[in-house]
Amino acid sequence: MIHKPVLLQEIKEFLNVPPGAVVVDGTLGSGGHAQAFLECLGATGRLIGLDQDPEAITRCRRKFDGDDRVILVHRNFREIKEVLKDLNLMKVDAVLLDIGMSSDQLANEKRGFSFQREGDLDMRMNTAEGEKASYYLQTLPEKEIARVLYEFGEERQSRRIAAAIVRERRLAPIQTTQRLCEVVENSFPQARQFEKGKRPVWNRRHPATKVFQALRILVNDELGALREGIDGAMSCLKPGGKLGVISFHSIEDRIVKEKFRDFVREGSGKLVNRKPLVAKRSEVIDNPRSRSAKLRVIEVVS
């Protein structure tokens, strides 16, 4: 599976990075957006690439080997202020945060991000820190599991699924992606259960989709990192500098929208685009993952 970065043209146009600028890509992934920035930066620009996933850092070291303009750092973007301080860079010209999953992460069954692949129920972006998703499924009370599924996954059947998880974990720990999928699917009435490939049009989304999203957000504290990352990025931008954030679901986009609105109200930022930028039809056809992507951009005014 080849990862394709989303909204490349929109990022180039609305962040409008000039030659010689210093740019932070807070979520390197496979380096697609970083490569686009480098094409704009010229010989004197600099790119600081962050990612909490060590595999992403390894991929990008290979990709940008020998390019003296690039500095790669294995850190979460929520630590952007500390990273730039360590590099003696107090202010930068642009920051991009892409909050989505990369195709490389989804394709690696060992990571446990995809319900379409059998693997260990891990879901940690940084495999050296924190607890696996299976730990939370085994230890959280039923009400807390239901809350996580509802708040982080917007799962309407959160209580039903939480009850099934607690019931099944008494029999055996839920430690693999396929076991979790089975538990979720079996939690629904028989009339709502369909064989793979035979789901009706109105129920094409896999029943475990929102469950996997909620657990991933919990395991990696993604919403807390997003809030801290936006605040940190804004504090590190020069006047006129721009922050772009790409989100992929309504929970993330709501946070970005509210944070940007607060900056505008306090007079420290102005919106570059009032409505989120979305992928053109041609991009969605070429890269279906882009259909849910939304880009918001804000400019620092003081």
PyMOL commands that set and color helices and strands:
alter all, ss='L'
color gray80, all
select helices_A, chain A and resi 8-15+32-41+54-63+77-86+103-107+133-139+142-153+158-169+177-186+190-192+201-203+209-220+222-236+250-266+281-286+288-292
alter helices_A, ss='H'
color red, helices_A
select strands_A, chain A and resi 22-25+46-50+70-73+92-98+237-247+269-271+277-278+294-300
alter strands_A, ss='S'
color yellow, strands_A
deselect
rebuild
show_as cartoon
